[in-house]
């Protein structure tokens, strides 16, 4: 599940790179969660799944929708308009580091250990080497773009730790994903309508339509179902290790489908990432 999830979320950077040329960030994110919500509700009714009725559940889903979808998606998409996708990937790879700290504070069974911290350090260095140290040259660039993606990583970490309660409540991952993207849509839709005025936007080409569908179905619906299953079965910290694997997926996809070369530095980076995951 971790490997498949890394491919699905690795593709989200590609989809966003296509879409930022045609749509403003808020519109991209709202379409992403809105189309995902429509798809999931259709499946929920078709499968005759029981929808939770407790206000407590929907309040928690709204919090997760904010910190797992609405806020980080907006920060990453806007950040990618300011900094390179490579640098954004490095900053996003800090998610397990923040998760180790936050989970260590709030979760009794995921205390901070030396082993976890060493694993995180291996993983972050591996991501930097894999993407290419030259990506760090962008550190002198727009500071707010960099802070935006770091903020998204912290938001993901908070969401991962908070989401552990759904396992205790017995809510299945499918219902959790449906609820969180629905609440994220309700949060974002009025803001997007006021800020972006989508009726004034020009028609987008088919390539952008394909990108938004891929972002909604593959990088949101399927990806988050896998993610919440991982949180339930492997814990919050282990689930966020996917951020170390995303750059590996991007490199391997480039080599396989785009004829890109595979360098020694990339091999070293992958090895360090693998060591970091094994240590953790």
C-alpha positions as CSV (number, residue, x, y, z in Angstrom):
1,X,0.0,0.0,0.0
2,X,2.9,2.4,0.8
3,X,4.5,1.8,-2.6
4,X,1.2,2.3,-4.5
5,X,0.4,5.4,-2.5
6,X,3.8,6.9,-3.3
7,X,3.0,6.6,-7.0
8,X,-0.5,8.1,-6.7
9,X,0.8,11.1,-4.6
10,X,3.9,11.4,-6.7
11,X,1.6,12.0,-9.7
12,X,-0.1,14.8,-7.9
13,X,3.0,17.1,-8.4
14,X,2.8,16.4,-12.1
15,X,-0.9,17.2,-12.3
16,X,-0.4,20.4,-10.4
17,X,2.5,21.5,-12.6
18,X,0.1,21.2,-15.6
19,X,-2.9,22.9,-13.9
20,X,-1.1,26.0,-12.5
21,X,-0.7,27.3,-16.1
22,X,-4.5,27.3,-16.6
23,X,-6.3,27.8,-13.2
24,X,-5.7,29.7,-10.0
25,X,-4.6,27.7,-6.9
26,X,-7.9,27.9,-5.0
27,X,-9.9,26.7,-8.0
28,X,-7.5,23.7,-8.5
29,X,-7.8,22.6,-4.9
30,X,-11.6,23.1,-4.8
31,X,-12.1,21.1,-8.0
32,X,-9.8,18.4,-6.6
33,X,-11.8,17.8,-3.4
34,X,-15.2,18.6,-5.0
35,X,-14.8,16.0,-7.8
36,X,-13.4,13.5,-5.3
37,X,-16.4,14.1,-3.0
38,X,-18.9,13.6,-5.8
39,X,-17.2,10.3,-6.9
40,X,-17.0,9.0,-3.3
41,X,-20.7,9.8,-2.5
42,X,-21.7,8.0,-5.7
43,X,-19.8,4.9,-4.7
44,X,-21.1,5.1,-1.1
45,X,-24.7,5.1,-2.3
46,X,-24.0,2.4,-4.9
47,X,-22.4,0.2,-2.2
48,X,-25.2,1.1,0.3
49,X,-22.7,2.0,2.9
50,X,-23.9,3.3,6.3
51,X,-23.2,7.0,6.7
52,X,-22.3,8.2,10.2
53,X,-24.9,10.3,11.9
54,X,-23.1,11.5,15.1
55,X,-22.2,15.2,15.2
56,X,-19.0,14.2,16.9
57,X,-17.9,12.2,13.8
58,X,-18.7,15.1,11.4
59,X,-16.9,17.6,13.6
60,X,-13.8,15.4,13.6
61,X,-14.1,14.9,9.8
62,X,-14.3,18.7,9.3
63,X,-11.0,19.1,11.3
64,X,-9.3,16.4,9.2
65,X,-10.8,17.9,6.0
66,X,-9.1,21.2,6.9
67,X,-5.7,19.9,8.0
68,X,-5.4,17.0,5.5
69,X,-7.0,18.6,2.4
70,X,-8.1,22.2,2.3
71,X,-5.1,23.8,4.0
72,X,-2.1,21.7,2.8
73,X,-3.5,21.4,-0.8
74,X,-3.8,25.2,-1.0
75,X,-0.3,25.7,0.5
76,X,1.4,23.2,-1.8
77,X,-0.3,24.5,-5.0
78,X,0.5,28.1,-4.2
79,X,4.0,27.1,-3.1
80,X,4.6,25.5,-6.5
81,X,3.8,28.8,-8.2
82,X,6.8,30.3,-6.2
83,X,9.4,27.4,-6.0
84,X,10.4,24.4,-8.1
85,X,8.5,21.1,-7.7
86,X,11.9,19.5,-6.7
87,X,12.3,21.9,-3.8
88,X,8.7,21.5,-2.9
89,X,9.2,17.7,-2.7
90,X,12.1,18.1,-0.4
91,X,10.1,20.3,2.0
92,X,7.2,17.8,1.8
93,X,9.5,15.0,2.8
94,X,9.9,16.6,6.2
95,X,6.3,15.4,7.1
96,X,7.6,12.2,8.9
97,X,9.9,14.4,11.0
98,X,7.0,16.6,12.2
99,X,4.8,13.5,12.6
100,X,7.4,11.8,14.9
101,X,7.5,14.9,17.1
102,X,3.7,15.5,17.2
103,X,2.8,11.7,17.6
104,X,5.5,11.4,20.3
105,X,3.7,14.2,22.3
106,X,0.1,13.1,21.8
107,X,0.1,9.3,21.1
108,X,1.2,6.9,23.9
109,X,2.1,4.1,21.6
110,X,4.2,6.3,19.2
111,X,6.8,7.8,21.5
112,X,9.8,9.6,20.1
113,X,12.8,7.3,19.9
114,X,16.4,7.7,18.7
115,X,15.8,5.1,16.1
116,X,12.9,7.2,14.6
117,X,14.9,10.4,14.5
118,X,17.8,8.7,12.8
119,X,15.5,7.1,10.3
120,X,13.9,10.5,9.5
121,X,17.4,12.1,9.0
122,X,18.5,9.3,6.7
123,X,15.2,9.8,4.7
124,X,15.5,13.6,4.3
125,X,19.1,13.4,3.2
126,X,18.1,10.7,0.7
127,X,15.4,12.8,-0.7
128,X,17.8,15.8,-1.2
129,X,20.3,13.6,-3.0
130,X,17.7,11.8,-5.1
131,X,16.1,15.0,-6.4
132,X,19.5,16.6,-6.8
133,X,21.4,18.9,-4.4
134,X,21.0,21.7,-7.1
135,X,17.4,21.9,-6.1
136,X,18.6,23.4,-2.8
137,X,19.9,26.4,-4.7
138,X,16.3,27.5,-4.7
139,X,16.5,28.1,-1.0
140,X,17.6,31.7,-1.7
141,X,14.3,32.2,-3.6
142,X,10.8,33.2,-2.4
143,X,10.8,32.5,1.4
144,X,7.0,32.5,1.6
145,X,6.7,29.7,-1.0
146,X,9.1,27.6,1.0
147,X,7.3,28.3,4.3
148,X,4.0,27.4,2.6
149,X,5.1,23.9,1.8
150,X,6.7,23.4,5.2
151,X,3.3,24.6,6.7
152,X,1.6,21.9,4.5
153,X,4.0,19.2,6.0
154,X,3.1,20.3,9.5
155,X,-0.6,20.3,8.6
156,X,-0.3,16.7,7.2
157,X,1.5,15.6,10.4
158,X,-1.3,17.1,12.6
159,X,-4.0,15.4,10.5
160,X,-2.2,12.0,10.6
161,X,-2.0,12.0,14.4
162,X,-5.6,13.3,14.9
163,X,-6.9,10.7,12.4
164,X,-6.0,7.9,14.8
165,X,-9.3,8.4,16.6
166,X,-11.3,7.1,13.5
167,X,-9.7,3.7,14.1
168,X,-10.9,3.8,17.8
169,X,-14.4,4.8,16.6
170,X,-14.5,1.9,14.0
171,X,-15.1,4.2,11.0
172,X,-13.9,2.5,7.8
173,X,-11.3,4.3,5.7
174,X,-13.8,4.8,2.8
175,X,-16.2,6.7,5.0
176,X,-13.4,8.8,6.5
177,X,-12.1,9.9,3.1
178,X,-15.7,10.6,1.9
179,X,-16.4,12.7,4.9
180,X,-13.1,14.6,4.9
181,X,-13.2,15.6,1.2
182,X,-16.8,16.6,1.6
183,X,-16.1,18.9,4.5
184,X,-13.0,20.3,2.8
185,X,-15.2,21.1,-0.2
186,X,-17.7,23.0,2.0
187,X,-14.8,25.0,3.6
188,X,-13.2,25.9,0.2
189,X,-16.2,26.4,-2.1
190,X,-17.4,29.8,-0.8
191,X,-13.8,31.1,-0.5
192,X,-13.0,30.1,-4.0
193,X,-16.2,31.7,-5.4
194,X,-15.4,35.0,-3.8
195,X,-11.6,35.1,-4.5
196,X,-11.3,33.4,-7.9
197,X,-14.7,34.2,-9.6
198,X,-14.5,31.1,-11.7
199,X,-17.2,32.3,-14.1
200,X,-14.7,34.9,-15.3
201,X,-12.0,32.2,-16.1
202,X,-11.5,31.1,-19.7
203,X,-12.3,27.6,-20.9
204,X,-9.5,25.2,-20.1
205,X,-8.0,22.7,-22.6
206,X,-8.6,18.9,-22.5
207,X,-5.1,18.4,-21.1
208,X,-6.1,20.4,-18.0
209,X,-9.4,18.5,-17.7
210,X,-7.5,15.2,-17.7
211,X,-5.1,16.6,-15.1
212,X,-7.8,17.6,-12.7
213,X,-9.6,14.3,-13.1
214,X,-6.3,12.4,-12.4
215,X,-5.7,14.7,-9.4
216,X,-9.2,14.0,-8.0
217,X,-9.6,10.3,-8.7
218,X,-6.1,8.8,-8.4
219,X,-4.2,11.3,-6.2
220,X,-7.2,12.0,-3.9
221,X,-9.9,9.3,-3.8
222,X,-7.8,6.1,-4.2
223,X,-4.7,7.7,-2.4
224,X,-6.5,8.7,0.8
225,X,-8.4,5.4,1.1
226,X,-5.0,3.7,1.1
227,X,-3.5,6.4,3.5
228,X,-6.2,5.9,6.2
229,X,-5.9,2.1,5.9
230,X,-2.2,2.6,6.6
231,X,-2.8,4.8,9.6
232,X,-5.1,2.2,11.0
233,X,-2.8,-0.7,10.4
234,X,0.8,0.8,10.7
235,X,0.4,3.9,12.7
236,X,0.6,7.6,11.9
237,X,4.4,7.9,11.7
238,X,4.8,4.8,9.5
239,X,2.0,6.0,7.2
240,X,3.8,9.3,6.5
241,X,6.9,7.5,5.3
242,X,5.2,7.7,2.0
243,X,6.6,11.2,1.6
244,X,10.1,9.6,1.4
245,X,9.0,7.2,-1.4
246,X,7.2,9.8,-3.6
247,X,10.5,11.2,-5.1
248,X,11.6,7.6,-5.9
249,X,8.3,7.0,-7.7
250,X,8.8,10.2,-9.7
251,X,12.3,9.2,-10.7
252,X,11.3,5.6,-11.7
253,X,8.3,6.8,-13.7
254,X,10.5,9.2,-15.5
255,X,13.1,6.5,-16.4
256,X,10.4,4.0,-17.4
257,X,8.0,6.3,-19.5
258,X,10.0,9.4,-20.4
259,X,13.4,7.9,-21.2
260,X,15.2,9.8,-18.4
261,X,18.6,8.6,-17.2
262,X,19.3,6.9,-13.8
263,X,22.3,8.4,-12.1
264,X,24.6,7.1,-9.3
265,X,23.5,10.0,-7.1
266,X,19.9,8.9,-7.5
267,X,20.9,5.3,-6.5
268,X,22.6,6.7,-3.4
269,X,19.5,8.8,-2.6
270,X,17.2,5.8,-2.9
271,X,19.6,3.7,-0.8
272,X,19.5,6.3,2.0
273,X,15.7,6.5,1.9
274,X,15.5,2.7,2.1
275,X,17.8,2.7,5.1
276,X,15.8,5.4,6.8
277,X,12.5,3.4,6.4
278,X,14.2,0.2,7.6
279,X,15.6,2.0,10.7
280,X,12.2,3.5,11.5
